Amino acid sequence: MTMYGSTSEEAVRKRAARLCYRVVKSRDHPHPDNQGLYMLVRNESGMCVLGGRFDATLEDINEYLANEESPQAS
């Protein structure tokens, strides 16, 4: 468990869905354009916001989502 909550795949997927994101897991063998991990996609636009080469870990995604839940004041 990290400071951002559980990093199980199921927990991260649920958190992402709650914030209108989708976690996509690579189904390809790792190569330069696909590192074999995860990508975070915005539901409305279908645009990748993290892990464009399937290079995001669940911890990376969880941290990104934590920042989305509580944005820092500028």
HELIX and SHEET records of a PDB file:
HELIX    1   1 GLU A    9  ARG A   18  1                                  10    
HELIX    2   2 LEU A   58  GLU A   69  1                                  12    
SHEET    1   A 3 TYR A  21  LYS A  25  0                                        
SHEET    2   A 3 TYR A  38  ARG A  42 -1                                        
SHEET    3   A 3 CYS A  48  LEU A  50 -1                                        
END                                                                             
